[in-house]
């Protein structure tokens, strides 16, 4: 059976919370200038989810071009290693099945 590559593009979102000390007489909006600064750390973060932006069929040549463009620091990797990042839904389903069976056995033993 011939297989094809389906490229799925998503956006992952996080909610971040930051807490700042500020003088009572100061306009609170001033701290907004710090948001997005690499020098500050959030107080907390929560993953909101992942949304599918688009999907399309591509061939191997296009896959390797996209891989190199989006991972330019990995351009020197051999093609075989780049190809190893193509997911196989059958393998994913097998892993889920195995994980669920292990969880059931542990629950039964409790």
BANU-941880 format. One record per atom (N, C-alpha, C): residue number from 1; x, y, z; atom name. Coordinates in pm, whole numbers, plus 50000, padded with zeros to 5 digits. Each point is the difference from the previous one (the first is absolute). Example, Ala and Ser with C-alpha at 12.3 -4.5 7.8 and 13.67 -1.06 7.14 Angstrom:
REM BANU-941880
<1, <51319, 49431, 50780>, 'N'>;
<1, <49911, 50119, 50000>, 'CA'>;
<1, <50090, 50120, 50000>, 'C'>;
<2, <49965, 50105, 49928>, 'N'>;
<2, <50082, 50119, 50006>, 'CA'>;
<2, <49923, 50109, 50073>, 'C'>;
***
This chain:
REM BANU-941880
<1, <50084, 49883, 50000>, 'N'>;
<1, <49916, 50117, 50000>, 'CA'>;
<1, <50089, 50125, 50000>, 'C'>;
<2, <49973, 50092, 49910>, 'N'>;
<2, <50073, 50125, 49993>, 'CA'>;
<2, <49946, 50095, 50105>, 'C'>;
<3, <50090, 50066, 50070>, 'N'>;
<3, <49958, 50095, 50103>, 'CA'>;
<3, <50026, 50141, 49952>, 'C'>;
<4, <49924, 50093, 50056>, 'N'>;
<4, <50021, 50141, 49970>, 'CA'>;
<4, <50033, 50072, 50130>, 'C'>;
<5, <50049, 50122, 49989>, 'N'>;
<5, <50031, 50081, 50117>, 'CA'>;
<5, <49893, 50108, 50010>, 'C'>;
<6, <49942, 50013, 50119>, 'N'>;
<6, <49904, 50107, 50025>, 'CA'>;
<6, <50066, 50096, 50099>, 'C'>;
<7, <50019, 50123, 49958>, 'N'>;
<7, <50060, 50102, 50085>, 'CA'>;
<7, <49888, 50073, 50073>, 'C'>;
<8, <50002, 49997, 50132>, 'N'>;
<8, <49900, 50067, 50083>, 'CA'>;
<8, <50070, 50113, 50075>, 'C'>;
<9, <49947, 50121, 49988>, 'N'>;
<9, <50056, 50116, 50068>, 'CA'>;
<9, <49904, 50040, 50112>, 'C'>;
<10, <50056, 50022, 50120>, 'N'>;
<10, <49918, 50036, 50115>, 'CA'>;
<10, <50058, 50122, 50071>, 'C'>;
<11, <49919, 50058, 50087>, 'N'>;
<11, <50044, 50106, 50091>, 'CA'>;
<11, <49969, 49951, 50141>, 'C'>;
<12, <50099, 50005, 50087>, 'N'>;
<12, <49983, 49961, 50139>, 'CA'>;
<12, <49995, 50127, 50085>, 'C'>;
<13, <49903, 50006, 50091>, 'N'>;
<13, <49982, 50121, 50080>, 'CA'>;
<13, <50018, 49973, 50149>, 'C'>;
<14, <50062, 50097, 50067>, 'N'>;
<14, <50017, 49997, 50145>, 'CA'>;
<14, <49946, 50129, 50059>, 'C'>;
<15, <49943, 49989, 50118>, 'N'>;
<15, <49960, 50119, 50077>, 'CA'>;
<15, <50109, 50020, 50104>, 'C'>;
<16, <50061, 50119, 50001>, 'N'>;
<16, <50104, 50033, 50098>, 'CA'>;
<16, <49948, 50104, 50097>, 'C'>;
<17, <50041, 49990, 50125>, 'N'>;
<17, <49969, 50103, 50099>, 'CA'>;
<17, <50131, 50054, 50056>, 'C'>;
<18, <50006, 50132, 50014>, 'N'>;
<18, <50117, 50069, 50055>, 'CA'>;
<18, <49954, 50083, 50119>, 'C'>;
<19, <50083, 50012, 50102>, 'N'>;
<19, <49968, 50084, 50115>, 'CA'>;
<19, <50114, 50100, 50019>, 'C'>;
<20, <49966, 50126, 50019>, 'N'>;
<20, <50098, 50108, 50013>, 'CA'>;
<20, <49977, 50077, 50129>, 'C'>;
<21, <50108, 50042, 50065>, 'N'>;
<21, <49992, 50098, 50108>, 'CA'>;
<21, <49992, 50137, 49933>, 'C'>;
<22, <49915, 50086, 50050>, 'N'>;
<22, <49986, 50133, 49942>, 'CA'>;
<22, <49955, 50096, 50109>, 'C'>;
<23, <50048, 50123, 49994>, 'N'>;
<23, <49956, 50102, 50096>, 'CA'>;
<23, <49851, 50027, 49983>, 'C'>;
<24, <49932, 50025, 50112>, 'N'>;
<24, <49855, 50020, 49995>, 'CA'>;
<24, <49960, 50119, 49913>, 'C'>;
<25, <50085, 50102, 49995>, 'N'>;
<25, <49966, 50122, 49926>, 'CA'>;
<25, <50035, 49990, 49851>, 'C'>;
<26, <50058, 49889, 49957>, 'N'>;
<26, <50045, 49984, 49861>, 'CA'>;
<26, <49889, 49939, 49915>, 'C'>;
<27, <49994, 50041, 49875>, 'N'>;
<27, <49904, 49943, 49906>, 'CA'>;
<27, <50038, 49854, 49974>, 'C'>;
<28, <49909, 49908, 50026>, 'N'>;
<28, <50028, 49857, 49985>, 'CA'>;
<28, <50033, 49959, 49858>, 'C'>;
<29, <49957, 50079, 49902>, 'N'>;
<29, <50027, 49966, 49860>, 'CA'>;
<29, <50149, 49998, 49968>, 'C'>;
<30, <50081, 50065, 50081>, 'N'>;
<30, <50143, 50008, 49974>, 'CA'>;
<30, <50068, 49864, 49996>, 'C'>;
<31, <49950, 49904, 50077>, 'N'>;
<31, <50062, 49868, 50002>, 'CA'>;
<31, <49978, 49924, 49870>, 'C'>;
<32, <49901, 50040, 49921>, 'N'>;
<32, <49971, 49931, 49875>, 'CA'>;
<32, <50117, 50006, 49902>, 'C'>;
<33, <50084, 50101, 50015>, 'N'>;
<33, <50117, 50013, 49913>, 'CA'>;
<33, <50100, 49886, 50020>, 'C'>;
<34, <49994, 49933, 50113>, 'N'>;
<34, <50093, 49891, 50028>, 'CA'>;
<34, <49957, 49866, 49936>, 'C'>;
<35, <49873, 49988, 49967>, 'N'>;
<35, <49949, 49875, 49946>, 'CA'>;
<35, <50065, 49972, 49864>, 'C'>;
<36, <50045, 49876, 49983>, 'N'>;
<36, <50069, 49961, 49877>, 'CA'>;
<36, <50151, 50017, 50012>, 'C'>;
<37, <50045, 50057, 50111>, 'N'>;
<37, <50142, 50018, 50025>, 'CA'>;
<37, <50059, 49867, 50043>, 'C'>;
<38, <50110, 49960, 49941>, 'N'>;
<38, <50062, 49871, 50033>, 'CA'>;
<38, <50057, 49997, 50141>, 'C'>;
<39, <50015, 50117, 50063>, 'N'>;
<39, <50063, 50007, 50131>, 'CA'>;
<39, <49904, 49975, 50116>, 'C'>;
<40, <49871, 49986, 49975>, 'N'>;
<40, <49906, 49978, 50110>, 'CA'>;
<40, <49944, 49858, 49994>, 'C'>;
<41, <49959, 49951, 50115>, 'N'>;
<41, <49940, 49866, 50008>, 'CA'>;
<41, <49855, 50012, 50042>, 'C'>;
<42, <49919, 49915, 49943>, 'N'>;
<42, <49859, 50000, 50037>, 'CA'>;
<42, <49982, 49937, 50137>, 'C'>;
<43, <49892, 50040, 50067>, 'N'>;
<43, <49964, 49940, 50128>, 'CA'>;
<43, <49943, 49861, 49978>, 'C'>;
<44, <49923, 49986, 49891>, 'N'>;
<44, <49940, 49870, 49969>, 'CA'>;
<44, <49969, 49996, 49851>, 'C'>;
<45, <49977, 49879, 49953>, 'N'>;
<45, <49956, 49983, 49862>, 'CA'>;
<45, <49907, 49880, 49992>, 'C'>;
<46, <49906, 50011, 49910>, 'N'>;
<46, <49903, 49891, 49980>, 'CA'>;
<46, <49984, 49980, 49850>, 'C'>;
<47, <50011, 49874, 49958>, 'N'>;
<47, <49984, 49970, 49859>, 'CA'>;
<47, <49852, 50006, 49966>, 'C'>;
<48, <49966, 50083, 49904>, 'N'>;
<48, <49860, 50019, 49959>, 'CA'>;
<48, <49959, 49894, 49898>, 'C'>;
<49, <50091, 49966, 49910>, 'N'>;
<49, <49968, 49898, 49902>, 'CA'>;
<49, <50076, 50021, 49871>, 'C'>;
<50, <49968, 49915, 49905>, 'N'>;
<50, <50064, 50005, 49870>, 'CA'>;
<50, <49891, 50004, 49893>, 'C'>;
<51, <50014, 50094, 49908>, 'N'>;
<51, <49902, 50017, 49894>, 'CA'>;
<51, <50063, 49967, 49865>, 'C'>;
<52, <49929, 49929, 49917>, 'N'>;
<52, <50048, 49969, 49866>, 'CA'>;
<52, <49980, 50122, 49912>, 'C'>;
<53, <50109, 50043, 49936>, 'N'>;
<53, <49995, 50114, 49909>, 'CA'>;
<53, <49966, 49952, 49859>, 'C'>;
<54, <50071, 49896, 49954>, 'N'>;
<54, <49971, 49942, 49869>, 'CA'>;
<54, <50068, 49864, 49987>, 'C'>;
<55, <49967, 49931, 49893>, 'N'>;
<55, <50065, 49874, 49968>, 'CA'>;
<55, <49999, 49982, 49850>, 'C'>;
<56, <50100, 49927, 49950>, 'N'>;
<56, <50007, 49975, 49856>, 'CA'>;
<56, <50094, 49883, 49973>, 'C'>;
<57, <49979, 49937, 49886>, 'N'>;
<57, <50088, 49891, 49956>, 'CA'>;
<57, <50126, 50060, 49939>, 'C'>;
<58, <50114, 49940, 50033>, 'N'>;
<58, <50127, 50043, 49941>, 'CA'>;
<58, <50080, 49877, 49960>, 'C'>;
<59, <50098, 50019, 49913>, 'N'>;
<59, <50087, 49889, 49964>, 'CA'>;
<59, <50130, 50008, 50081>, 'C'>;
<60, <50085, 49901, 49985>, 'N'>;
<60, <50122, 49991, 50079>, 'CA'>;
<60, <50092, 50119, 49975>, 'C'>;
<61, <50012, 50041, 49876>, 'N'>;
<61, <50087, 50113, 49967>, 'CA'>;
<61, <49955, 50125, 50076>, 'C'>;
<62, <49870, 50027, 49998>, 'N'>;
<62, <49947, 50118, 50070>, 'CA'>;
<62, <50017, 49985, 50151>, 'C'>;
<63, <49978, 49878, 50052>, 'N'>;
<63, <50019, 49976, 50144>, 'CA'>;
<63, <50142, 50038, 50042>, 'C'>;
<64, <50098, 49952, 49924>, 'N'>;
<64, <50140, 50028, 50035>, 'CA'>;
<64, <50032, 50149, 49988>, 'C'>;
<65, <49941, 50068, 49902>, 'N'>;
<65, <50020, 50144, 49986>, 'CA'>;
<65, <49941, 50075, 50120>, 'C'>;
<66, <49879, 49962, 50039>, 'N'>;
<66, <49934, 50065, 50114>, 'CA'>;
<66, <50078, 49970, 50128>, 'C'>;
<67, <50043, 49875, 50018>, 'N'>;
<67, <50077, 49962, 50118>, 'CA'>;
<67, <50123, 50089, 50012>, 'C'>;
<68, <50074, 50017, 49890>, 'N'>;
<68, <50122, 50082, 50003>, 'CA'>;
<68, <49969, 50147, 50026>, 'C'>;
<69, <49893, 50050, 49941>, 'N'>;
<69, <49963, 50141, 50019>, 'CA'>;
<69, <49959, 50027, 50145>, 'C'>;
<70, <49920, 49911, 50058>, 'N'>;
<70, <49947, 50023, 50135>, 'CA'>;
<70, <50096, 49954, 50109>, 'C'>;
<71, <50101, 49923, 49964>, 'N'>;
<71, <50102, 49952, 50095>, 'CA'>;
<71, <50138, 50025, 49941>, 'C'>;
<72, <50029, 50124, 49965>, 'N'>;
<72, <50123, 50029, 49927>, 'CA'>;
<72, <50126, 49954, 50074>, 'C'>;
<73, <49993, 49988, 50132>, 'N'>;
<73, <50114, 49953, 50078>, 'CA'>;
<73, <50021, 49848, 49985>, 'C'>;
<74, <49907, 49930, 49935>, 'N'>;
<74, <50011, 49855, 49979>, 'CA'>;
<74, <50022, 49965, 49852>, 'C'>;
<75, <50032, 50097, 49919>, 'N'>;
<75, <50017, 49977, 49855>, 'CA'>;
<75, <50101, 49891, 49969>, 'C'>;
<76, <50101, 49986, 50085>, 'N'>;
<76, <50107, 49904, 49974>, 'CA'>;
<76, <49963, 49856, 50037>, 'C'>;
<77, <49885, 49982, 50061>, 'N'>;
<77, <49957, 49864, 50033>, 'CA'>;
<77, <49981, 49920, 49871>, 'C'>;
<78, <50025, 49870, 50005>, 'N'>;
<78, <49971, 49917, 49882>, 'CA'>;
<78, <49848, 49992, 49979>, 'C'>;
<79, <49960, 49980, 49877>, 'N'>;
<79, <49857, 49992, 49966>, 'CA'>;
<79, <49928, 49894, 50081>, 'C'>;
<80, <50066, 49886, 50025>, 'N'>;
<80, <49936, 49891, 50076>, 'CA'>;
<80, <49957, 50047, 50139>, 'C'>;
<81, <50083, 50083, 50063>, 'N'>;
<81, <49965, 50049, 50134>, 'CA'>;
<81, <49883, 50098, 49993>, 'C'>;
<82, <49999, 50085, 49898>, 'N'>;
<82, <49890, 50094, 49981>, 'CA'>;
<82, <49870, 49925, 49974>, 'C'>;
<83, <50008, 49896, 49920>, 'N'>;
<83, <49882, 49920, 49967>, 'CA'>;
<83, <49946, 49928, 50123>, 'C'>;
<84, <50086, 49972, 50096>, 'N'>;
<84, <49956, 49930, 50122>, 'CA'>;
<84, <49902, 50084, 50082>, 'C'>;
<85, <49986, 50128, 49970>, 'N'>;
<85, <49906, 50086, 50071>, 'CA'>;
<85, <49860, 49998, 49939>, 'C'>;
<86, <49981, 49923, 49895>, 'N'>;
<86, <49865, 49984, 49944>, 'CA'>;
<86, <49927, 49898, 50088>, 'C'>;
<87, <49887, 50042, 50054>, 'N'>;
<87, <49924, 49916, 50093>, 'CA'>;
<87, <49921, 49893, 49926>, 'C'>;
<88, <49982, 49886, 50065>, 'N'>;
<88, <49922, 49890, 49944>, 'CA'>;
<88, <49877, 49978, 50089>, 'C'>;
<89, <49880, 50035, 49952>, 'N'>;
<89, <49880, 49985, 50082>, 'CA'>;
<89, <49980, 49859, 50056>, 'C'>;
<90, <50039, 49896, 49925>, 'N'>;
<90, <49985, 49863, 50049>, 'CA'>;
<90, <50088, 49977, 50123>, 'C'>;
<91, <50121, 50051, 49999>, 'N'>;
<91, <50091, 49985, 50114>, 'CA'>;
<91, <49945, 50078, 50120>, 'C'>;
<92, <49948, 50119, 49975>, 'N'>;
<92, <49943, 50081, 50108>, 'CA'>;
<92, <49884, 49926, 50064>, 'C'>;
<93, <49912, 49943, 49920>, 'N'>;
<93, <49885, 49925, 50053>, 'CA'>;
<93, <50046, 49879, 50082>, 'C'>;
<94, <50101, 49930, 49953>, 'N'>;
<94, <50054, 49885, 50074>, 'CA'>;
<94, <50053, 50044, 50136>, 'C'>;
<95, <50072, 50110, 50003>, 'N'>;
<95, <50054, 50051, 50127>, 'CA'>;
<95, <49888, 50039, 50095>, 'C'>;
<96, <49895, 50065, 49948>, 'N'>;
<96, <49885, 50037, 50083>, 'CA'>;
<96, <49934, 49875, 50057>, 'C'>;
<97, <49983, 49898, 49917>, 'N'>;
<97, <49938, 49875, 50043>, 'CA'>;
<97, <50082, 49936, 50112>, 'C'>;
<98, <50132, 49994, 49980>, 'N'>;
<98, <50088, 49941, 50101>, 'CA'>;
<98, <49995, 50080, 50130>, 'C'>;
<99, <50001, 50132, 49988>, 'N'>;
<99, <49995, 50087, 50118>, 'CA'>;
<99, <49869, 49979, 50077>, 'C'>;
<100, <49889, 49991, 49928>, 'N'>;
<100, <49870, 49978, 50063>, 'CA'>;
<100, <49994, 49865, 50070>, 'C'>;
<101, <50057, 49896, 49938>, 'N'>;
<101, <50002, 49867, 50063>, 'CA'>;
<101, <50083, 49999, 50127>, 'C'>;
<102, <50112, 50069, 49999>, 'N'>;
<102, <50084, 50009, 50119>, 'CA'>;
<102, <49924, 50072, 50111>, 'C'>;
<103, <49932, 50110, 49964>, 'N'>;
<103, <49923, 50076, 50099>, 'CA'>;
<103, <49888, 49915, 50059>, 'C'>;
<104, <49934, 49919, 49917>, 'N'>;
<104, <49893, 49910, 50050>, 'CA'>;
<104, <50058, 49897, 50096>, 'C'>;
<105, <50113, 49940, 49967>, 'N'>;
<105, <50061, 49899, 50087>, 'CA'>;
<105, <50039, 50060, 50135>, 'C'>;
<106, <50055, 50120, 49997>, 'N'>;
<106, <50039, 50065, 50126>, 'CA'>;
<106, <49876, 50027, 50084>, 'C'>;
<107, <49894, 50047, 49937>, 'N'>;
<107, <49875, 50028, 50072>, 'CA'>;
<107, <49941, 49873, 50060>, 'C'>;
<108, <50007, 49890, 49925>, 'N'>;
<108, <49947, 49872, 50048>, 'CA'>;
<108, <50080, 49949, 50120>, 'C'>;
<109, <50130, 50028, 50001>, 'N'>;
<109, <50086, 49954, 50109>, 'CA'>;
<109, <49983, 50080, 50128>, 'C'>;
<110, <49944, 50120, 49988>, 'N'>;
<110, <49984, 50085, 50119>, 'CA'>;
<110, <49890, 49954, 50091>, 'C'>;
***
